[in-house]
């Protein structure tokens, strides 16, 4: 029925039916399939916003299947599998010649791992499933649960043995540790040994991202490649003028691809409810013509957007001999999200608008150095005094000027070096702390214990804050923070109020309050008081808005009371009535 549409026409004196549309006897022949694909795409996009989505490509995914994989974001691709929009054979027919020999050229791992679509590549299905389970071990079981914290076998109070250097190094050694090539001994990194899992390794290599554990607590991790890396751009067989390119990218610089990778990782970690650790070591964004054309500005702005939305603790830490400058500082500054972001620095780190050489080039040029020489160098001062004689002969004056220039040029490198050191002293961690742009100066070797204690505290505080905001959503973060501090001082006494600044003491107190049911629980009692106040406030607001339901509400409430409670209510009402009568007399 209704499998075709037709219209009656007259053709050479005969009545005929001209078919105008073929509907089809069965459903599922054409655009309704595309509509179904649109439904799948929309649901997958919503699923990424609402829960954890992971895709594993084991063979081939085409068309909407490719979009579903990307919309789920986290992709594991098995070797020899393909993520494609159109098959090689169909494209060859469209182009009218044999261009592509296989689907690998269109969506194999050498394409999808290098452009960031695939977050990881595995050789077999078994290893893919194993990797899915490992990823899930870092994530909460559902969107209403806390992150999974396990007992760590790696002591949290140990020193970090690997230390970053002034020369380029592999940042993975900083976070995961390494085997020392000289002593052949293990040098521990920042995170728990064996917990580091890198993602999107082949794409945008100037930034390294992954997940790790700190004292058993899972975190998202972003760090910086300090070495020069190479970007491979493959040639397209469909374009005769296309050729493969190998582009060098300097370390400590955000390029369009690495800025996008950073923003994407932050977004994913936020959806997973993971705290975030950023080891900051950027000199800035690449601002050349090609990079500006490739939208480095847009992807840098994406980083800010991702931090604004972040709802878990974020630590920005500048490691030893690292630097954070210019626009790179701007997109990481804690003022972007004061509620969740904090910045710390090692004593040997640096931060500023420009590098010292650049500052000297602008603010302390050669002419300024010459003025300084004339002010403090004895020989230059003496020549200047001689040149100041009004009756000086021209040949003597010329000789003295040459002598002064020779002296200036001789000591110029030394003065330039001093100027650079002077400019560098404006970028120290001590100045950052004095200007309140960082929370504290943390020595690298002891950083593991500090950040674990700080992270524990913030996670526990967030649990309490969420409970408070559920009752009183109008309170600001600062107000709830003050409330927590007041409760702490009430519990510990005013004499121990200084312990509020000690993370370990606050963690110990919060764990007692949240977990121990047998003791007097000040935090839970205060939260229950807030719940009662919120309930009374809601009832009062409702009765003010709808006064006609007051009598019905009283009846309903008294019906759910015990006999003793009803008797108490009657006494209160009676006393209120007597009071009103006496006032009327």
N, C-alpha and C positions, 0 to 999 in steps of 0.2 A: 504494500500500500504506500502511495505517495513516494515511489522510488524515482519518479521523474516528474518534471514540470513540462507541460506542452501547451501550445496554443493552436487553435483551429484556424486553418488558412485555406484559401481557394487556389488551386494550382491547375491551370489548363482545364478549367471546368470541373475539377474534382476537389472534393473536400478532403483535406489531409491534416494530420497533426504534426506540427513542427516542434521537435524537442528543444527546449531552451535551457534546461538544467537537468543534470543527472544527480539525483540525491543519493542513490545507492540503496540496495535492498537491506544491507547491514550497516550498522554504525561503525565508524572508525576508519574511514577511507581517506580523509583529507584534513581540512583545517581544524576539525574537531580534535585531531591528534595534537596539533600545534597549541590549541587551547589547553589541552591536558598538560602539555609541556610547560606552558605558562603557569599553570597551577602548581606543578612540581617545583618550578623555579621560585615562585613566591613563597611556598611553604619552606623550602630549603633556606632561603634568605631569612625568614622569620625564625627558623630553628636555630640558626647561628646566633641570633640575638637572644634567644631564650634558654639555650642549653649548650652542651659541648657537642660539636660536630666533628667527626673524623671520617675521611674517605680513604679507602685502600683500592687502588687500581691494579687489578691482577692480570687483565688481558687487554681489553680495548673498551674505551668509552667514547661515544660519538655524539655530536650534536648537543641535544639537551643534556645528555649524560656528561659531556665535558663541562657544561655550565653548572650542573649540579655539584660536580667535584670542586669547582672553583668557588661556588657560593658557600660551600661548607668550609672553605679556607684551608683547614689542616689536611694535607694530602700526603699519603704514602704511596709511592709508585714502585711497582715491581719491575725489575729489568725485563726488557723485551715487551713491555706493555705500551699502549698508546693512548694519549688524550688528544683527540682530534675533532674538528668540526666537520670536515669532509674527507673521505678516503682518498688515497693517492690515485686510484683508478678513475674516480669521478672527476678529480681535478685535471688529470691528463686529458680526459674527454673534453672538458670545458676549455682547456688551453689548446686543444687540437694537436697535441704532440706529446711524446713520452718525456715528461720532465722529471717526475718523482718515481723512484724505483720501489719505495716502500713507505709504509706509514711511519716508520721510525724517523724519517726525515721531517715529518710534520709535527709529531707529538711524542717522540721517544724521550727517554730520560735525558739525552744530550741536549734536548730543547727545553723540556719542562723543569728539569732541575736547575738549569742555568738561568732561567727567567723567573724563578721564584714560585711558580705554580705548585710544583712538588716540593714539599718541605723535607722529605727524606726519600732515599732510594734504597731498596733492599733486593737481594738476589732471588729470594724465594717467597712464596705465599706464607710459609711457616714463620719465617723471620719477620714478615710484615705483620702478622697477627701478634707476634711477640712484642714488636715495637708499639703497636696500638695499646697493648696492656701496660707497657712501660710508661707511655704518655699518660694514660689514664691514672696511673699511680701518683701523678703530681697534681691531679685535679680533684675537686670535691665530688662526692657521689651524686649530688644534685645541686640545683641552684640555691637551695635553702640551707645547705650544710656548710660547715667550715672546711678549710683545706685539710687534707690528710697529713697529720704530723706523726712521724715514726720515731722510734728510739734510734739515735745515731750511734754507730760504733766508733766514729771519729771524734775524739775529745774536743769539745767546743772551746776549751780554754788553752789549746795548744797554740804555739806561735806559727805564723805563716812563713815557711822556709824559703819559698821562691820569692825573690824581690825583683820588681821591674827595674830596668836599667835605662840609662840615657840613650843607649844605642837601640835600634829597632829589635823587637823580640816578638815571639808568638804570644798573643794575648791569652790563648788557651792554657798556656802554662801558668798564667796568673790565677785563673779561676779553678783549674783542675789539677795543677801540679805537673811535675815532669821527672824523668830520670836524668840526673845530672850527667852530662857527657864526659866530664873529667873524672869525678869520683865514682861514677856508676851507682850513686845512692839516690833514693827517692827524695825529691823536694816537694813538700806539700803545698797546695794552693789554698785559695780562700775558702772554697766550699768543701763539703764532705767528700772524702775520697771515693771515687767511682760513681758519683751522683750526676756528673755533668752530662747533658744530652744536647748536642748542637742541632739546630734546625736551619734549613735554607743555606746550607754550607756552600754550595756552588754558585749562589747568586749574590751579587753585590758584596764581594769579598772584603771590602774595606770596613765592613761592620760585621761583628760576630754576635749571633744571638742564640739563645737556647734556654734550657731549664736546668736547675740544680737544687741541691738541698743545703741548708745551713743549720746544723744542729738538728737535722730531721725535718726542718720546715721547708716546704717547696717554694721556690721563687722563680720568676722570670729574670733572665740575665741579658744585658746588652753591654758589649765592650768593643774596643776600637782596635783595628789592625794598624800597627805602627809601621809595618813594612810596605813597600810598593807592591801592588797586586796588578794582575793583568785581566782585562775584560775581553772575552772572545766574542766577536760578532760573526756569525756564520754567513757564508754566501748563500743567496737564494737561487736554486737552479732555474727558477722560472724567469729570472732577470739576467740576461746575458751580460749586463754591465756590473752586476753585483760581484763583489769579491770579499773573501774572508778578511777580517781585520783583527789585530791584536792591539788593544789600547791600554796604555799604562795608567794606573791611578795611584796617586801618592797616598801614603798613610796619614792618619790623623785628619782627614778631610772628608766631609760629607759631599758625595756626588748625587746626582738625581736618583740612581738606583739604590744606593745605600741609605739615602734619606727616606725613600719609600719603604725600604725593608725595615728600617727602624720604626716608622709609624705603624706598619702592619704588625710587627711583633708586639708593640705596646698595646695595640687594639686587641690582639688575640689573648695576651696575658690578662688583660682586664676582664675579658669575657670568662676566663678561667678562674677569676677571683684570686689570682696569684699576687703576692707582693712583688715588687720590682726592684732590682739592683742594677744601677747604671754606673759602670766604670768610665768616667768621662775623661777623654783625652783627645779633644778635637781642637784644631787651630782655626776652624771655620768651615764655611761652605765654599765649594768651587763656584766661582762666579764668572767663568769665561763665557764667550759667546755661545759655544755649542751647549754648554751646561745650562745656560739661561734659556736657550731654545728648547732644551729637553726638560724644562719645567722644574728645575731644582728649587725655585722659589715656592712653587705649589707644594712639592713634597716636604719641604722644610716646614711649611705651615701645617701640614698634616700631623707633624710631630707635636706641635702645640695643641692641635685639636684633640689628639689622643690623650695627652696629659691632662687636659681640662676635664675629660670624661672619666679619668681614672679614679676608682673608688677604693683602692687598697693602698697600703703604705708604699711609698716610693723613696728609695735612697739614691741620691746622686753623690758619688764619691770620686774625688780626683786623686788618683794613686801617686806614688812617688815618681818624680821627674815627668809627670804628665802636666798638660796645660789645657786650659779651657778659655777660649777667647772669642771676642766679637759676637757674631750671630749665633755661633754654637752655644755660647753661654746663655744667650737670650732664650732659645727654645728649651733650655733645661732649667731655667731659674725657678726656684720654688714658689715665687710669687704667682706663677701660672695656676697653681693649685695649692694654696697654703694649708688647706685641710689635710692633705695627704703627702705632700712632697717635702723632703728635707735634704739639705746639701751639707757635705762634709769634705774635708781635704786633708791630705798628708802634709806634714811640715815641709817636705821638699817639693810640693806641687806649686803651680803658678796659675794665676787667672787674671785676665785684663782685657782691655779693648784691643790692643795690638801687641805683637811680640816686641821685646826690648829694642831690637834693631830698627823696627818700624817706627817706634816711638822716638828714638834718637834722630832718625831721618827727618821727622816732622818737627819735633820740639827742640832738638839740640843739634842743629846743623854745624857745619865747619865754622861758619862765622861766629856762632855762639861759643864754640870751643876756643877760638882765637881770643875772644873777649875774656874767657876764663883764664887762659894762659897769661894774658897781660895782667890779670889781677893777682895771680898766685905763683907764677913761675919766676924765680929771681932773675934769671938771665933775660927773659922777655921784658920784665919790669925795668931792668937796667937799660936795655936798648931803647925802650919807650921814653925813658927819662932823657937819654942823650938826644933822641930825635925831637924832643920838646924845646931844645935850645933855639932861641930865635935867630942867633947869628951863625947857625950851622952852615958850612959851605956845602954846595950842591954835590960835589964828588964824595964828601964824607957822608952826607945824608943818603946818597944812593948806596954807598957801601953798607951803611947801617940797615937800610931797608932790606937789602939782599941777605944780610946776616940774620935779620929778624925772620924773614921768610924761611930760611934754612932751619933755624931753630924751631919754628912752628911746625914745619913738615917733619922734623925729626921726632918731635914729641907728640905729634897728632895721633898716631896709632894708640899710644898709651892713654891719652886723654879720651879717645873714642871708646876704648875698652872700659875706662872708669865711668864714662857716660852711660854705656850699656848696663853696667852693673848697677848704677844709680837708678836707671829706669826699671831694671829687674826688681829692685827692692820695693817698688811700688806695686808689685804683683804677687807678693808673698801671701802665704796662708794666714800669717799674723795680721796683715792688713785686711784680708777678707773677713776675718773674725771680728776685728775692731769695727768694721763698717756694717756688721750684722747681715752680711750676705750669705754666710755659712753658719751652721749651728755650732760646730765645734771642730777642733783640729784633732784628728785621730791618726796615730802612728800605724803604719801599714802592718807591721808584724803582730800588733795586738788588735787589729781591726776585727778579726773574726769574732772574738768574744764580745766586743762592744756591740756590733751590729746584731748579733744573736739576741743579746739582752734587750736592745732597743726594739727589735722586731717583735719579740715576745710581748713586751709591754704594749706596743701599739695594737697588736692583734687582740689582746685581752681588753684594752680600753675600748676598742671598737665594738666588742660584744656588749659592753655596758652602755656605750653611747647609743647603739641601735635600740636597745631596750628602753632607754630614756626617751629617744626621739619617737618611738612608737606611741608613747603616752603623751609627750609634749613636743609635737613636731615644730612648733614655733621657736624653740630654743636654738640659739646659734651654737656653733662648735666651741667657741670661746666660753660661752655660758656653761655648757655641759662639762668642759674641762675644769672650770672653776668649781663646779659642783663636786666633781670627782676629788679634786684636791681637798676640798672642805671635809669630805667624808674620810679621806686618808688621815688628815690631821685629827679628826674626832676619834679615829680608831687608834692612832699611834701616840696621841698627845702632842701638845704644842711644842714640847721640848724636842721632839723627834720630827718636827715638821720639815726640817732640812732634808730628810731622807726622800722627799718627793722628787728631788733631782737625781736620785740614784735609781737607775733602771731595775737593777736586781731586787732592790727592796720593794719597789712597787709591784714587780712581777710576783714576788713571794706573797705579798698582801692580796693581790687580785686573785691568785690561784686559790688561796685559802677561802676567800669570799665566794668564789664561783663554784668551788668543788666540795667544800666541807659543809655538810648539812647539819652536823652535830653542834657546831659552835654558833655563837651569836653572830648572825650574818648582817652586818651593817648595810652593805650594798643592796642585798635583796630586800631588806626591810624598807630602805629608802625607795627602791623601785616600786614595791607594793604600795607605799604611800603615794607615789606619783600616779599609780594606777587608780587608787581610790579617788584622788583629787580629779583625775581625768574623767572618771565615771560620774562624779558629782557635778562637775562642770558641764558635761554633756546633758545630764538630766535638767540642770538649771536652764541651760540654753534652749533646750527643747520646750520646757514649760513657758519660758518667756516668749518664745516664738508662737507656740500653740497653747494658750492658757486654757482653752476649752477642754483639753484632755487631762487637766490636773486631777479631777475627781476620779476618772477612770484609772489613772496611773496609781493613785493612792490605794484604790481598791485592789488593783492587781498586785501591788507591792505587799500589802498587808496579807493577802491570800498566801503569799509565799514565805511568810514569817512564821517563826515558832510562837507558841502561846506566850512565852515569857517576853519575846520581843514585842508582840502585839500589846501586852500589858504596859510595857515601858512607853510605847507610842501613845497609848491612851492617857497615861499620866502627863506626858509632855503636852498633848493637845488640850487636856483639861487645864493645866497650868497656864497655857497660852490663852485659853478662853477666859479664866478668872482675871488674868492680867488685863485683858481687853475691856472686861466689864468694869473693873475698878477705874480704868482710865476714862471710860465714858461717863462715869458718875462724877 
